[in-house]
Amino acid sequence: MWGVVLRQRQEGEEALHTIFREAFRRRRGLSGPGHDCARVNPPTGAPLLVSTDQLVLGVHAEEDVSPGQLARKLLRRTLSDLAAAGAQPWAVTWTIAAPREKGQAWMKRLARAFLEEAENFGCSVIGGDISNSPAVVLTCTALGKEGRRRNPGRGGAKAGDWLCVTGRLGGAVQSGRHLKPEPRLTEGRALVQRYRAKAMMDLSDGLARDLPRLLEASEVGAQIELDALPLSRGLKHNHEGWQAAVGEGEDYELLVALRPGQAKRALQDPLLKRIGFHIIGEITAERGLRWLLDAKEYTLPLVGWGHDWNGS
């Protein structure tokens, strides 16, 4: 009996490995999935930027979402980190851990959706791992090519810089946008290469949680005009609307600090105007984050989305 179970597991895993190997051969002539290590030619003359992200079913996505939706969200949220660095996606690795009850058909749909999405974004899947697990846990590591101007990171903002965001904030979970976030890759490269971004990050946990991370890295403070926040459709400029915009998370828009002159130029860029580009505040020398309404400080209790390991 054990031999039968073992053979079934091996056959199921080998079927997935075959999908990965065939996809790799279509894209590059070097060695990737199917070997202990991938052998690839990194892009010449450009540093590689690397980011890893994780997706846990029941935490980052609802239990009833399809394997295709899981695959797309995993890849897109990882590539969003490359967008925040102004990088061009080049290659990814990923891991799948899932209960046996999911079955081979579910696993194959997951794998094919991930490979298709990777091809859509122009990056090769060069390796990964597969395992049984009590829960569905997926990870992705993305490698991207840095442009002529280096990744600004989060630590370069200075007093007097303007804070800007792409797109609109809030309502991502309710609308379902969180299952197919749009990594702002082209916009991120433009903000670094054309407008010399001083500091930049993507908004995954909400402005109220993410902005303080940029401020801490840059050792500065900020003031945000609540009326300047670009709210998603259905949200109003009131207390509840602002709470949703800064606290819900899953927006995957870009938050960037620019010199005022560069910010004014960026506002006129057709690429950025197409998705929306908004000045929402200013970097201050005084540490801390202040929300302003009609030039007066305003209290917002929500702190954004985050994991919690506090026991009861």
C-alpha positions in Angstrom: 0.0 0.0 0.0 2.8 2.4 0.9 4.4 1.7 -2.4 1.2 2.6 -4.3 0.8 5.9 -2.3 4.5 6.8 -2.8 4.2 6.1 -6.6 1.1 8.3 -6.8 2.8 11.1 -5.0 5.9 10.8 -7.3 3.8 10.7 -10.4 1.8 13.8 -9.3 5.0 15.8 -8.5 6.7 14.7 -11.7 3.7 15.9 -13.7 4.2 19.4 -12.3 8.0 19.3 -12.8 7.3 18.4 -16.5 5.1 21.5 -16.8 7.9 23.7 -15.4 10.7 22.1 -17.5 8.8 22.5 -20.7 7.9 26.2 -19.9 11.6 26.9 -19.2 12.8 25.3 -22.4 10.5 27.6 -24.4 12.1 30.7 -22.9 15.8 30.0 -22.3 18.3 27.5 -23.5 20.1 27.1 -20.1 19.2 24.8 -17.2 16.4 25.6 -14.8 13.6 23.4 -13.3 14.6 19.7 -13.1 18.1 20.3 -11.8 19.3 21.0 -8.2 20.3 24.5 -9.3 19.3 26.8 -12.1 22.1 27.9 -14.5 21.2 31.2 -16.0 22.9 34.2 -17.7 22.2 37.3 -15.6 21.7 40.6 -17.5 25.1 42.2 -18.1 26.0 45.6 -16.7 23.0 45.9 -14.4 22.6 44.9 -10.7 19.9 42.4 -9.9 17.2 43.4 -7.4 15.6 40.5 -5.4 12.4 40.4 -3.5 10.5 37.5 -1.8 6.8 37.4 -1.0 4.4 34.9 0.5 0.7 34.0 0.1 -1.2 32.0 2.7 -4.7 30.8 1.8 -7.1 32.1 4.5 -4.8 35.0 5.3 -4.0 36.8 2.1 -6.9 35.3 0.1 -10.2 33.8 0.8 -10.5 30.0 1.1 -12.8 29.8 -2.0 -10.7 31.5 -4.5 -9.5 29.6 -7.6 -6.0 28.3 -8.1 -5.6 30.7 -11.0 -6.5 33.7 -8.8 -4.0 32.5 -6.2 -1.2 32.2 -8.8 -1.9 35.6 -10.3 -2.0 37.3 -6.9 1.2 35.7 -5.7 3.2 36.8 -8.8 1.7 40.2 -9.1 2.2 41.2 -5.4 5.9 40.0 -5.7 6.4 42.0 -8.9 4.9 45.0 -7.1 8.1 45.1 -5.0 10.2 45.3 -8.1 7.9 48.2 -9.3 8.7 50.1 -6.1 12.4 49.7 -7.0 12.0 50.8 -10.6 13.2 47.4 -11.8 12.4 45.4 -14.9 11.2 41.8 -14.1 13.7 39.2 -15.3 13.1 35.8 -13.5 11.2 34.2 -10.6 11.4 31.1 -8.4 8.4 29.9 -6.4 7.3 27.2 -3.9 4.0 25.4 -3.5 2.9 23.8 -0.3 -0.6 22.4 -0.3 -2.8 19.7 1.3 -3.0 16.4 -0.7 -6.8 16.9 -0.8 -6.3 19.7 -3.3 -5.5 17.0 -5.9 -3.4 17.0 -9.1 -6.0 18.9 -11.2 -5.9 21.9 -8.7 -2.1 21.9 -8.6 -1.8 21.8 -12.4 -4.2 24.7 -12.7 -2.2 26.7 -10.2 1.1 25.9 -12.0 -0.2 26.7 -15.4 -1.7 30.0 -14.3 1.5 31.0 -12.6 3.6 30.2 -15.7 1.2 32.0 -18.0 1.2 35.1 -15.8 5.0 35.0 -15.6 5.2 35.0 -19.4 2.8 37.9 -19.6 5.2 39.9 -17.5 8.3 38.8 -19.4 10.0 36.8 -16.7 11.2 33.2 -16.7 10.3 30.7 -13.9 13.8 29.3 -13.2 13.1 27.0 -10.2 11.1 26.2 -7.1 9.9 23.5 -4.8 6.8 21.5 -4.1 5.6 19.9 -0.9 2.6 18.6 1.0 1.3 20.9 3.8 -1.7 21.2 6.1 -2.4 24.6 4.5 -1.8 26.2 1.2 1.3 28.3 1.5 2.9 29.8 -1.7 6.1 31.8 -1.9 7.7 33.7 -4.8 11.1 35.2 -5.3 11.5 37.8 -8.1 14.7 39.0 -9.7 14.7 42.3 -11.6 17.1 44.4 -13.6 18.0 47.8 -12.2 17.9 50.7 -14.5 20.5 53.4 -15.2 19.5 55.2 -12.0 19.8 53.0 -9.0 16.9 51.8 -6.8 16.1 54.6 -4.4 14.9 52.4 -1.6 13.0 53.9 1.2 15.7 55.9 2.8 16.3 58.9 0.6 13.4 61.3 1.4 14.3 64.8 2.7 12.4 67.6 4.3 10.6 69.6 1.6 10.0 66.6 -0.7 6.5 66.0 -1.8 4.7 62.7 -1.2 2.7 61.3 -4.1 0.8 58.2 -4.9 -0.4 56.4 -8.0 -3.9 55.2 -8.6 -6.6 55.2 -5.9 -6.7 54.0 -2.4 -9.1 51.9 -0.4 -11.8 49.3 -1.2 -9.4 46.7 -2.8 -10.8 43.8 -0.8 -14.5 44.7 -1.2 -14.1 45.2 -5.0 -12.0 42.1 -5.5 -9.0 44.1 -6.9 -6.8 42.5 -4.2 -7.0 39.2 -6.1 -5.4 40.8 -9.3 -3.3 43.7 -8.2 -1.6 45.7 -10.9 2.1 46.0 -10.3 3.1 49.5 -11.4 6.2 48.4 -13.2 6.3 50.9 -16.1 5.3 53.7 -13.8 7.9 52.7 -11.2 10.7 52.8 -13.8 9.5 56.2 -15.0 9.5 57.7 -11.4 13.1 56.5 -10.9 14.5 57.2 -14.3 12.7 60.3 -15.4 11.8 62.0 -12.1 14.6 60.8 -9.8 12.5 59.4 -7.0 14.1 60.1 -3.7 12.3 57.2 -1.9 9.6 54.8 -3.0 7.6 51.8 -1.8 4.5 49.9 -2.7 1.4 50.1 -0.5 0.4 46.6 0.5 -0.5 47.1 4.2 -2.2 50.5 3.8 -0.8 54.0 3.8 -1.1 54.3 7.6 1.1 51.3 8.1 3.5 51.6 5.1 4.3 55.4 5.2 5.8 55.3 8.7 8.2 52.6 7.4 9.5 55.0 4.7 9.7 57.8 7.2 11.7 55.7 9.6 14.1 54.6 6.9 14.6 58.2 5.8 14.7 59.6 9.4 12.1 62.2 8.6 8.4 63.0 9.3 5.4 63.8 7.1 2.1 65.6 7.0 -0.7 64.3 4.8 -3.7 66.3 3.6 -6.7 64.0 3.9 -8.7 65.9 1.3 -5.9 65.2 -1.2 -6.1 61.4 -0.8 -7.4 59.8 -4.1 -10.2 57.6 -2.8 -11.6 54.6 -4.7 -15.1 54.8 -6.2 -17.7 54.4 -3.5 -15.6 56.0 -0.8 -16.4 59.6 0.4 -14.2 62.3 1.8 -15.3 61.7 5.4 -13.9 59.9 8.4 -15.0 56.5 7.2 -13.7 57.1 3.7 -10.3 58.2 5.0 -10.0 55.3 7.3 -10.7 52.9 4.5 -8.2 54.6 2.2 -5.3 54.6 4.6 -6.1 51.5 6.7 -7.4 48.7 4.6 -4.3 47.8 2.6 -4.0 45.6 -0.6 -3.8 48.7 -2.8 -0.4 47.9 -4.4 0.0 51.4 -5.5 3.3 53.3 -5.4 4.1 55.9 -2.7 7.0 58.1 -3.8 8.9 61.1 -2.4 9.9 63.6 -5.2 11.5 67.0 -5.2 8.7 69.6 -5.8 9.9 70.4 -9.3 10.0 66.8 -10.3 6.6 66.2 -8.8 5.1 69.0 -10.9 6.6 67.5 -14.0 5.3 64.0 -13.1 1.8 65.4 -12.8 1.9 66.2 -16.5 3.3 62.8 -17.7 0.6 61.0 -19.8 1.8 57.6 -18.5 1.1 58.7 -14.9 -2.0 60.7 -15.7 -3.5 57.6 -17.3 -3.6 55.7 -13.9 -3.8 58.8 -11.7 -0.9 60.5 -10.0 -1.6 62.6 -6.9 0.3 64.8 -4.5 -0.9 64.0 -1.0 1.5 65.6 1.4 5.0 66.7 2.3 8.1 65.4 4.1 9.0 67.3 7.2 12.2 67.5 9.3 10.1 67.0 12.4 9.7 63.2 13.0 6.2 61.6 13.1 3.2 61.4 10.9 0.4 64.0 11.0 -2.9 63.9 9.2 -4.3 67.3 8.3 -7.8 68.5 7.5 -8.2 72.2 6.7 -4.6 72.8 8.0 -5.6 71.3 11.4 -4.4 68.0 12.8 -6.9 65.2 12.5 -6.9 61.9 14.4 -7.3 58.6 12.5 -7.3 55.6 14.8 -6.7 52.9 12.2 -3.1 51.8 11.8 -3.3 49.7 8.7 -3.1 45.9 8.1 -0.5 43.8 9.8 0.2 40.3 11.2 -0.4 39.6 14.9 1.5 37.1 17.0 0.2 38.3 20.3 -1.1 35.3 22.3 -4.2 35.4 24.3 
